[in-house]
């Protein structure tokens, strides 16, 4: 007999809490195999194909394309042929751990480095009362069935031992909840064993509507300016764009950086003529080409070796500065999906050619939206080349929780005093933003001056090779 199993949106890692359904790869009625990709979702960091840990026939899909779903929300249901592994089949009284071990099973497939296996925090836990009732068999040698919980007891008796899926059987109830924006995880079920019924969802929907109406009313003590702004927005029909996906992730991270980090910025103009000439000489000999950004990245790793205080982060809870042993260099890349910061792992171990190849690979993956979340996190220092936008300077916001960022403006011909004479040279503006908690201005100034010296005289780098 086939048993219906529900597959929920797994935790994709790196603190992601929701994902948008981009494209369904299966339809209702399709037969799927274990670990077959069933849906393509877009998180705040990457496009991900999600594999299903069950094999069987797809009986339902939840969420149309373009819908944003939270982690833990139902994705689809699959009718499988082996009831022994079903979440709907109760555990044997003689083996109360059977359900726990079944739920702990995973397909073993790797999902962007995290797998389809459910996290340990979501496994079923057996309450002590339930264990006691099962270990005291009745006259017939079996554990007596516990009485059905009342509506007030349902959350406490069934919530702690519920499976990862909410206690809903009827697809109509799920659809009603989606239509009214009701989070089923917050609804108390009044049916048998805490089952959520249609009446429960309708009651929750009415409560949501009442709260929305109350929120829409102007507060009695609202300022005239705030009330006038709401009125102006309503009259002009201003467009409201949800902050979600990449834009939402960027907004949250930059806001947190501004709230937590006391940053400061210093800058200097540098003559990049010799650096440009050195790059031309390197690329003239054949072999892999070296990009200008890779040369700047190599200068940064050398500067961080000289000033390790800046390859750090601040643990605010422990009130400690954490100096990091390796340089994981992030570089800003503008894509159609927005700004992303791919990370070159162990940049301090790579030469200019290796940096150039890795940065080119990550940039292409960023443009196609195929970067994994692990390739967008874990940076310790960021290189921001805003010169590609045709601007000279900027005071960038730090990429939280990093402590420093080097900004590079455009390289343009300018009059410059060179060897005591006025000449036209290739000049670039360098800006350096740093967390003032990890160092003083002298350290930041020394770092920036070293970078500028390497730009003006690339031979300075030979001392660190």
N, C-alpha and C positions, 0 to 999 in steps of 0.2 A: 504494500500500500504506500503510495507516495505521500510524503509529508512536506508541508510548505515551510520553508525557512526564510527568514528575513535577513537581508544583507544591508547593513547601515554604512554610511559614509565613514571610512576609517580616519583615524588621526594621521594626517600626512606629515606630521613632525614639524619641528622648528617653531612651535607656538601658533600654528595656523588653526583658526577656529571655524572657518567656513570655506566653501568653494562654490563656484558657479558651474552649473551644468552647461557644457559647450556643445557636446554631440553625443547622442546615444549610439552605441555600437551594436546593440541588440534590440529586438522588438519583442513584444509579448507573444508567447508561443514558440520562440526560438529555443533550441537546445544549446546549452552552454556547458563547457567542460570546466573542471577545476582550474583556477588561475587564468581563465580566459578574460581578457579585457572586455568590460561591458559598457563603460562610459568614459568619456573624456571630460575632465573638469579643469577649470582654471582657478588656481589659488592666487593669492597676492604675490606669489613669487615665480610660478611656473605653470606650464600646461602638463597635466598628468593623466595617463591612462590608468584607470582603476581596475584591477583584476578581481574577480569574484571567487571566494574560497569554496563555493559549492558547485556541484555539477548536477544538472537537471533541466527542467523546462521553466522558462521565465513566465511567471503568472501575473506579475504586475510591475509597473515602473512608477516611481514617485519623483515628480519634478519635471517640468517641461524644459526644453533647451532655453537657456537664459535665466533660469531660476537659481537663486542663491540658497544653498542648503547649509545648515550648521553641521559640525562634526557630530556624529551619532544619529543624525536623521536617517530615516529609511531611504535606501536607494532603489531596491527592487526586492521581489520575493521569488524564490525558486522552489519548484516542486521536485524534491529529491526522492529517490526510491528506497533509501535505507532509513527507516524510522528510528533505528537505534541511536542515531546521532542527532535527532531532532531536538530543538530547543523547546518544542511544544510538548514532548513526551516527558512526563514526570520521572524523577529519579526513583529507582527501586528502593523501598524502605530498608532493605537489608544492606544496600550500598549507597549511602547518602552522598558519597563523594563522586558518584558516577557522573552526575551532571557537571560537577566542577571540572572533572578531567576532560569531559567532552567539550566544554566551552573553552578550555585552555588549548584545544587543538588548533593548529593553524595550517594553512595549506603549505607553508614553507616558502612561498613565492616572495620575492623581494619587491616592495613597492617604494620606489625612489629611496631605497636604503632603509625602509622601515618595516616592510613585510605586511601581509594581510592578517597576521595573527592579532587578536584583540589584546589590548593592553591589560596588564595584570589587575589594575585598579577596577576593571569592569567585570571581573569574574564573579560568579555567584558565591555569596557567602551564606553559610547555614547558621541560623541563630541558635543560641544555646537551648532555647525552649524547644525548637524543632528537633534538635539532636536528642534531647531527653525523651520526647514523645516517641521517637523512632526506636529507642533502645529499650523501651518497656513494652514488650508485646502483650497483647490482650489474650483472652482465653483461647482464641483460635491460633495463637502463635504468631499473629501479625500485629503490626503497629496500628492502633486505632486511628481512623481518619480524623484530623483536626476539624473543629466546627468552622463553618464559613465565617470570615471576619465581617464585622459591621462596617458601615460606611466610614465611621470615625476611626476604626482600627486599620482600615485598608492600607493607608500610607505606611504606618509603622511596622505592620506585620508582613507586608508583601514588598514594600519598596526596597528594603535592605537585601532581600533575596531575589529581586527581580533579575531577569536576564538583561542583556544589553538592550533588547527591544522593549518598548513600552507595552503595557498590558492592553493591547487593542487587537481584536480579531477582524472586525468588520472593515472592509475597504471603504464603505460609505462613511464610517465614523472618521477615518483618516482624511478623506476628501473634504468632509465638512470642517475639520480642524484646519486644513490648509486654506480653504476658502475664507475662513474668518481670522486667520493668523494666530491660531491657538497653538501654544507649545504643549504637546501632549505630556511631556515630562513633568509639567507643572499642574496637571489635572488629577484630582482625586477620583478614582474609580469607585462607583457605588455598586457595581455588579459583583457576581461571585468571584471570590479570590482577588478582589480589587480591579476587576475588569472595567475598562472605561466604556461607558455607554453613550449613546447619542445625546441623552438628556444631560450628561456631564459636560459634553462639549458645548452644547447650546447654552448652558449656564455660564460656562467660562467665557463664551463669546459675548454674552450680554454684559458680563463684568468688564470685559475689555472695551466694549462700546461706551459704557458708562464712564470709565476712566478717560477715554479719549475725549468725550464731551466735556468733562470737568477740566481737562488740560487745555481745551480750546477756548474756554472762557477767560477773559482778561482778569488777572489777579486784582483784588480790590486796591492794593497798594502799588500797582504797576506804575512806573513813571510815564509821564505823557510822551516822552521821546520813544520809549519802547512800544507803546500802543500805537503811536503814529507810524513807526516802522512797519509793524504788522499790517496796519491798514494800507500803507503804500504798496507793500508786496502783494496784498490781495487785489488791489485795484490795477496795478500794472501787469499782473500775470507773469511775474518774474519766473524764470526757469530754475527748477531745483534739480541738481544733479547729485545722485547718491555718491557718497565717498566710500567706494568699495573697490575690491580688486587691487591692482597695483597702486592706483591713486589713493585709495584709502590707507594702504599699508605705508606709503610714503608720508602721508599727512600725519599718521599716528607717530611714526618714528621721528620725524622732524619736530613735531610738537613736544615729544618727550625729551628730545635733545635740548630744546630751548628751555624747558622747565628745569632740567636737572644739571646741565653742564654750564659753568661760568666760563665761557669761551672768550678768547681774545685773538686778534688778527694783526699780523705785521706783514709788510711786503717790501719788495725791492725790485728795481729794474736791473736786468742783466743783458750783457752782450752775448747773444747766442751764435754769432758768426762762426766761431771756431767749432762749436758743437755741430752745426749744420755741415761744415766742411768735413769733420771727422765721420759723420754718417755717410756722406757721399763716398768717402774713401773706403769705408767698410763694405759698402754695397757694390763698389766697382770691381771687387775681386771675384765676383761670382759667388755661388752658394746661396743660402737662405738670406733674404733681405731682412734688415733690422729696421724696425719702425722707430720714429722719433719718440713715441710714447714709451717704447721699451727702453730706450736709452735713459729717459727721465725716471723710469721705474728702477733701473739699475742704480742711478744716482741716489734715489730714495733709500734703497736697501743699504747702500754704503753709509749714508748719513745716519740711518737708524742704528747701524753698528757703532757709530761714533757717539751717538746720543741715545742710548737705550731707554732713557727715562720716558721717551715719547712713544715707544712701542708698548703701550700700557693701557689699562682700564682702571676704573675706580669701583670698588665694592662698597656701595653706600651703606649697606646693612652692617658690614663688619668694620666700616670706616678704615679701609685699607686701600693702598695703591697696589695694583697687581701688575708687575712687570712681566711681560710675556717673552718666552725664549725664542720663538720663531716669528718671522714676518709673513703674515698672510695678507697680501696686498690686494685691496679692492680698487677698481677703477670704474668711474662713472661712464655709463653707456646709455645714450638716448635711443629708444626704440619706439615703434608704433604703439606699443602697449604702455609706454611711459618710461620714466627713468629707472634703470636697474643698475646694481653694482655687483658685477661678477667678481669672484675672488680667486686670485692666483695663489694656490697653496705653496708654502715653503719658498716664497719668492727669494729669500736670502740665499738659497742654494742654487739659483739659476743664473746663467750668464745672459748677456744681452740677446743672443739668438734664441735661447730657451724661453726667455720672457716674451719675445716677439711672437714666437709660434703659439705659446699658450694664450696670450692675449687675443690673437687673431681667432683662435678656435672658440674661445669664450664669447667674443663679440659676435661671431656668426650664430652661435647657439642662442644668444640673447635676441638677435633680430628675428630668428625663426620661432622664438618662444619655447625652446626645448631645454632650457636650463633647468636642472634639478634644484630643489630647495637647498640642498647641501652645497651647491655651487654659488649660492647667493648669500651665504651666511658665514660667520666665523672670521671675518676680516679683523685685522689689527691696525691697519693704516690705509688711508684712501688717497688715491691720486686722481685729481679732478681736472681734466683738460677742457675747460670751457672756452679755450681759444678757437675751437672748431665752430663756435657760434659767432665768431667775428668780434668778440669783446676783449678788452684789455685786462680788466681786473674784476674781482668779486670778493665778497666776504662770505664764504660758504658756511652752511650749518654743518656741524660735525655729524658723522654717521654713528649715532649712538650704538654701542657704548665705547666706541673708539676715542682716543684722546687727541688725535691730530689728523690734519688733512693738508695736503699741498695742492694749491690751485695754480694752473698754468694758463696764461692768457695767449692771445695770438702773437705770432712772431712777425714783425713788420719792419721795413727799412726806416731808420730814424737817424737824424744827425747825432753823432756820438764822438766824444773826445777819445781818440785811440792813439796811444804812444805820443801824446803831446800835440796831436793835430786833429782838427775837426774832419770827420769822415762819416760816410753813410754806412751804418752797420745794421745787422739784423738784431733787433731788440725785443725782449720778452719781459713781461711783468710777472713776477712770482709772488703769490700770496700764501701765507702760512697761518692756519687757524689751529689753535691748540686749547686744550683743557687746562685752565690756570691752576687746577688743583694738583696736577701731576708735576708741574715745574714752574719756575719763575721765567720772567722775560728774557733773562740772560741765556738760558738753555734754548729757548725758542729762537732767539736771535742768532745764536751760534749755529743751530741746525740750518736755518734759512741762508745764512752767509756761506756755509759749506756747500749747500746745493748750488747757490749762485756761482761760487768759485769753480765748481765742476762744470757748470754750463759754459762759463767763460773760458775755462782752461781744462778741457777734458783730460789732459795729462795728469791732473790731480788725482783722478781715479786710479792711476797706476799704483799709487801708494797702498791701496787697499786690495789689490788683486793678488 
